[in-house]
Structure formats: C-alpha cells, structure tokens
Amino acid sequence: MIDVHELRKHFRFYAKPSDRLREIVTRRPRHHVHPALDGVSFQVASGETLGILGRNGAGKSTLLKILTGVLLPDSGTFELTGRITGLLELGTGFDTNLTGDQNILANGLLLGMTRQEVEARRQAIIEFSELGSFIHEPLRTYSSGMVMRLAFAIGIHADPQCFVIDEALSVGDAHFQQKCMRRIRDFRAQGGSIIFVSHDLNAVKMLCDKVIVLEGGRAVFSGDPESGANYYNRLLAEETDLDGQAVQQAHYGSGEVEIEAHDLRGAQSEGSTLSSGERAHIDLTLHAHEDLDDVTLGLMIRDRFGQDIFGTNTWYLGQPLAMRAGERRRCRLEVDVWLAPGKYTLTLALHAGSDHTTRCYQWCDNLIRFDVAGIRGTQFGGLCRLPLSCTFEPLDPAEAAPRDQEGADAASQ
C-alpha cells in the first residue's frame, strides 16, 4: 500500500555557480525556484498498478526518487507498506568498476536486502538476467540493455511490496522485455503494487489499473488508463486546460479544419458490423475554415481494451492536402479489416506534418465504433492476420548426409 499526500519538491536554479556564493555573502536571492512537484497525491493498493504519464520535465522522475528514498520531499507525506524497489535511471546503485556478480551484493544491500538474502537468491538473479559469462565482467563493459537486465533481476528478487518501473525498461531487447512483463504480471497477481512510468501508451493501457498525468509538477488528471492516455495525447497537442479536471470531451484541436461528417460501412455488409477480411469504406467530409497548405489526415484503430492496433496517415502515404477557407472536401479511406472478431474504435485526426504534436487542427478520440464478426477465408489467432506463405521442398539425401555426419561427429566429441 502506498499513500502519497501533497508531496512538494522545489529546486533552486542558478545562472552560474558563483551566484551561490554571492547569494550567501550578499544575502540577496540570485536564483529562481523550479517546482518539480507541487501537491501531488494518490494511493496505490496492494495488487494494483498505477501508471504515471507526463511530458519530459513534468516531475515523474522526481516523484519516483522521493518514493525510493533517493530524494527527500520539501513537504507532504508518503506512507509505504513493505520494501519498494525498481528501475530508475540505468546504473543507479551500481559501481561500474565491479563485476556484475559483485554488483548483485552491493546493489542488493542498497535495496535493503541482507547479505544472507542476497546469497540465497544470487543464482536465481543470475539465471533471470541471462547474462551468462558476462556476470563475471566489469559493469563498464556492459551495454545499456545488459545493465537493465541485471537491475531488473536484482530488483524483482528483492522481495518488494511495490515495484517501480521507469523508462529504463525500454532499452532491453524484445525477448527480455516480454520476460519482464510476464514477471511483472505474476508479481501483481501475488498482491504486489506497481508504479509504471512510460511513454508507451499501449503498455500503460494493458498493464495499469489507473493513471495519473503530471504536468508542471501537478497531477492534472487521475482516472482510468484509456482516459489518461487521451488526456496525455491532448497535452502533446498543447491544447490542454490545466485546471486539474478530467477532460470529458473526446474532440479537441485548434479548429482550422474539421471532420464535418463521417461514416464507416462494410463493402458487403453495408453496415458497421464487418467480417474479418472484409473491406471497410470510411467516408469523411472535411471542412476548412482557413487557408491551409499542410493538412494531414490520420487514423488509429483500437481494440476494446484501448490498445492501438493500427495507425497511419496521409503524410506517411505521400498524399499531401491543401485546402482553402470555406472549402469542403470528400475523402474515402479503404482498408481490408483483417482483424480478429471483437469490438473496435476508430480515432481520426487532422494535423500538420507527420504527427499531431506539431500542430493539431482536430483530434477525435474513438469517433467511430465498429464490430468484427466471423472470419473470411483462413482462420488465424491473435489480433490480426498477416500475409503468410509456406513452402515445403524435399531434401536431397546427398545434401542431408554431410550435415548428419557433422552432427554425429560433434556429438561424439
């Protein structure tokens, strides 16, 4: 259980180092104060996962450092039940001159483990990290992914009640990331609490029970992951009203051009329920209110969990669009919906350039809802069907013999 109440942390910034001395001598302030955290409050129950979203500089790292004891708050309180461990910046708590094996003891002790606990779990840590013989090499020879492997392995074996995960997890390879995510789910199923900081909105939606969004050191949103991700997208579009209230409307943007009408129908079903493999016709009417030389139309398909399944835009497709004030333009998007049966939504956006973070004219979250029922053609598993071909060729016995002999020779050695 984690109970955070009105945490505040401010940092003094000086234009140059000598200003610190001048301030002491003259007793006149020569600094400006940066509020890294300004009254942040939340709770995380046992077995619950809290996602934290926010732009760079929003206060995420400062908050995690306070929770893990790296920093002390200026004011406010936080209560932790049990041990808290996790991944902050890569290399935190490590000595690069020591080997990986030696760092297991040093880092384990820093996390609050006893020497006996470290020794009892050392082999499990080494096996989980999959570092092999590199465990006996100095940490300065490790790649960032190898450091992450060791840090995660030590932290998750420290028997914590709460595990904190920062963006450090993103540097690992796909295999180890999936292994970490499975271990995190097992940890949560056993009653462990998790604080998860990431810019990967899909991971936040799939892993977290609730989300807070930080901006300027304040928690400007608190709620479910889907709404939190939408709020964060609005922040990126720089259109957010920072009044601390959850955003209710799904549409926002500067409004120079907008989607005036929309419709999605299956080519055969002629409705919003399609078969997997059926072509969907998405008809839109765009209305420009100003002269615009750069308009990009983007789309994102999401499943019922809010997970992003597929997205693209006309900028990537090499189809630039310019519109004049008062002009209306019809647009048809056609896509073969090779998705697994289920419920889906379509988010649409109008913006300049390659993405909505530069200049967002309109963002429409989950504007269109549609269902996929049944599969046409070859059955498949998972979320979507990908083009796949398979060929079989007889192997010439004369070609196979040398390989078989090599294998027999290797086995006998």
GIWO-V398617 format. One record per backbone hydrogen bond with DSSP energy under -0.5 kcal/mol. CO is the residue of the C=O (numbers start at 1). NH is the residue of the N-H. If there is no record, write none. Layout:
CO | NH
CO | NH
This chain:
1 | 81
2 | 44
3 | 79
4 | 42
5 | 77
7 | 39
7 | 40
8 | 74
8 | 75
9 | 36
9 | 37
11 | 13
11 | 34
13 | 32
16 | 19
17 | 20
17 | 21
18 | 22
19 | 23
20 | 24
21 | 25
22 | 26
23 | 27
30 | 15
32 | 13
33 | 35
34 | 11
34 | 36
37 | 9
40 | 7
42 | 4
44 | 2
45 | 48
48 | 194
49 | 51
49 | 209
49 | 210
50 | 196
51 | 53
51 | 212
52 | 198
53 | 214
55 | 58
58 | 217
59 | 63
60 | 64
61 | 65
62 | 66
63 | 67
64 | 68
65 | 70
65 | 71
66 | 69
75 | 8
77 | 5
79 | 3
80 | 82
83 | 161
83 | 162
85 | 164
86 | 88
87 | 166
89 | 92
91 | 94
94 | 96
95 | 98
96 | 140
98 | 139
99 | 103
100 | 104
101 | 105
102 | 106
103 | 107
104 | 108
105 | 109
106 | 110
107 | 111
108 | 113
109 | 112
114 | 118
115 | 119
116 | 120
117 | 121
118 | 122
121 | 125
122 | 126
123 | 127
124 | 128
125 | 129
126 | 130
126 | 131
131 | 134
132 | 135
133 | 136
134 | 100
134 | 137
135 | 101
137 | 100
138 | 141
139 | 142
143 | 147
144 | 148
145 | 149
146 | 150
147 | 151
148 | 152
149 | 153
150 | 154
151 | 155
152 | 156
153 | 157
155 | 158
161 | 193
162 | 85
163 | 195
164 | 87
165 | 197
166 | 169
167 | 170
168 | 171
169 | 172
173 | 177
174 | 178
175 | 179
176 | 180
177 | 181
178 | 182
179 | 183
180 | 184
181 | 185
182 | 186
183 | 187
184 | 188
185 | 189
186 | 190
187 | 192
188 | 191
191 | 47
193 | 163
194 | 50
194 | 196
195 | 165
195 | 197
196 | 52
196 | 198
199 | 201
200 | 204
201 | 205
202 | 206
203 | 207
204 | 208
210 | 51
211 | 223
212 | 53
213 | 220
213 | 221
214 | 55
215 | 218
217 | 38
218 | 215
218 | 220
221 | 213
223 | 211
224 | 228
225 | 229
226 | 230
227 | 231
228 | 232
229 | 233
230 | 234
231 | 235
232 | 236
233 | 237
234 | 239
235 | 238
240 | 242
241 | 243
250 | 365
252 | 363
256 | 289
256 | 290
258 | 260
258 | 287
261 | 285
263 | 283
265 | 281
266 | 270
271 | 266
272 | 274
272 | 371
274 | 373
275 | 278
276 | 376
278 | 337
279 | 267
280 | 282
280 | 335
281 | 265
281 | 283
282 | 333
283 | 263
284 | 331
285 | 260
285 | 261
286 | 329
287 | 258
288 | 326
292 | 323
295 | 321
296 | 298
296 | 351
297 | 314
298 | 349
299 | 312
300 | 347
301 | 309
301 | 310
302 | 345
303 | 306
307 | 303
310 | 301
312 | 299
313 | 317
314 | 319
315 | 318
321 | 295
323 | 292
324 | 327
327 | 288
329 | 286
331 | 284
333 | 282
335 | 280
335 | 337
336 | 338
337 | 277
337 | 339
338 | 385
342 | 372
343 | 304
344 | 370
345 | 302
346 | 367
346 | 368
347 | 300
348 | 364
349 | 298
350 | 361
350 | 362
351 | 296
352 | 359
355 | 358
355 | 359
359 | 352
359 | 361
360 | 254
361 | 255
362 | 350
363 | 252
363 | 365
364 | 348
364 | 367
368 | 346
370 | 344
371 | 274
372 | 342
374 | 276
383 | 340
394 | 396
396 | 399
396 | 400
397 | 401
398 | 402
399 | 403
400 | 404
401 | 405
402 | 406
403 | 407
404 | 408
405 | 409
406 | 410
407 | 411
408 | 412
409 | 413
410 | 413
